Amino acid sequence: MEAKHEELKLLDDVVMRTVANPTASHGWHQMVDLLRRHATPALSLQLEQFLLANIAADGLPGFYRATFLDMLTGRPEYLQQAGQIILGLQPYDVDRLMTFLQYSWQRVLLDTPGRQAFRQRLQALGLPAIVNSLNPWIWQQARPTQVLKKRAIGVVSKVALIAPFLSNVKHPPTLMALQQAANLRQLGYEVVLYSAQELLGPDFKHYLGSHSYTPEPQFVTAGWDKYLGQGGQVMTGDVRFSLLQRWHSLLAQMGSFDPDLVMFVGLYAGLATATYPARPVLSLGINSLSPMVPADVWLTAQRELDGQQVSSWDAAFPPGQAYYHSYRVQRPDMQHGHTRASLGLPADKLILVTLVSESEARIKGEWAAAMLQVLNQYPDVLWLIVGGNGALPSALQSARAGQVQCVAFCADAVKYLTCSDIYINPPMMGGGFAVAEAMALALPALSLSGSDGGDKLGQAAQANLQDYFQTLMLWLHNPDARKATGQSMQKHFDDYLDLDKAAASLQGACELALTRFNLRMAAQTS
């Protein structure tokens, strides 16, 4: 008790020091650290009201306040305030803008139920406006056409593949970029992978008042040669330097490679934007929205968008042409046989399984309450939740003992799919890869439409929660229906999702990007 009392006194002291010096990040971060240990609803409300009354609502103090209060309350209005403030901050700080852009879209991804809500939240945060501010600045500062010399490009033989951030094969966006490298190499293209590591930098921990940042990862290239080939080249930015210096350096290296085409995998990267005036750009989003980079062609899993000049964003940069390309997921490699006994799972239960990185943020609300009702109605059902730290989500605390089993993240989580009966995807933007892996294993999967998981299921996605739970009830009662649906989903995976079948479609997209680039260049000189 004595130590807690001392820390609360320290919190009072840090608050007053922060009020006196609100443009210094360290005070905000000390408050975050203390609150993570001692916050209560009453204390958080008291601090929120005090900061609103004593810290300016604009400028850098207002930005720190807004990002801090986003962390403290979780309410969306504070991150939106931060997005409104940051564009007006002077001097213009591209590193702070990029840190906010990359952090905030991942922050929003945690608590949005689907694609439309995700898009609306990013619009409300002002991310397209930030991109519209960044792009011309990048083109002016990086001067890409002086580095990537203009020349006639008749065929594609060399591809510069760009990702905003790389770490290791356990990091899904890194793996996705590596898989695209493998598909490009399958076409006979020479590929070099570039990343400016845009989530990192010399001051990246100090740009937000929330003390939220991407932890410096283990940068491990073990296993990459499977995708890049022996001696495959990877160029990353030196994170001791500012982003502009990293972009300059990588563009110079790219100039030596002299690619015929640039392919980008992600939501936004300044390095990908920098190449657009000088080379054809093909983009692939890690979620089911178009990337925010200017591109000649973007790969979409939504068949209805094929051939349209369309972007998900109200942005000034020209929209790319959507190209239907649904191949996204590698078939799970099941070299080791796993049984329920070897995994410590009961043999006599009907097992529902969910793979999720942030179970506390994903498993909540109306959907979680309905799942609890299912568990209460079916005592022989076990719900296995794999991911995060393995803690039971707050929304499921009232579940019958032993009916929910939580397992911490493991790199081979797919082994749990092979021993389960039904895959359950929460209403959320992510989860598409796990849904697809379940499909590949003929495990029937539930996911709402209008989301990454729903896109993988196609016509088998559920339109609303009522349909979702009606289908779940059918599968719980009818093993034959489960088996037939699982086989149908496996065929859909084979026909439309299997990454090993992507090459011909990807080649068509590369050739279309080159054609559209040549038209773009001709229009500039006519």
Secondary structure, DSSP 8 states (H G I E B T S, - for coil): -HHHHHHHHHHHHHHHHHHHSTT-HHHHHHHHHHHHHH--HHHHHHHHHHHHHHS-SSHHHHHHHHHHHHHHH--HHHHHHHHHHHTT-SS--HHHHHHHHHHHHHHHHTT--SHHHHHHHHHHHTHHHHHHHHHHHHHHHH-HHHHS------S--EEEEE-S----TTSHHHHHHHHHHHHHHHTT-EEEEEE--TT--TTGGGS-TT-----------TTTHHHH-TT-EEEE--TTS-HHHHHHHHHHHHHHH--SEEEEESS--HHHHHHTTTS-EEEE-SSSS--SS--SEEEES-GGGTT-B--SS--SS---EEEE----B------S---TTTTT--TTSEEEEEE-S-HHHHS-HHHHHHHHHHHHH-TTEEEEEESTT----GGGTTS-TTSEEEE---TTGGGGGGG-SEEE--SSS--HHHHHHHHHTT--EE-BSSSHHHHHHGGGSBSSHHHHHHHHHHHHH-HHHHHHHHHHHHHHIIIIIBGGG-HHHHHHHHHHHHHHHHHHHHHHH-
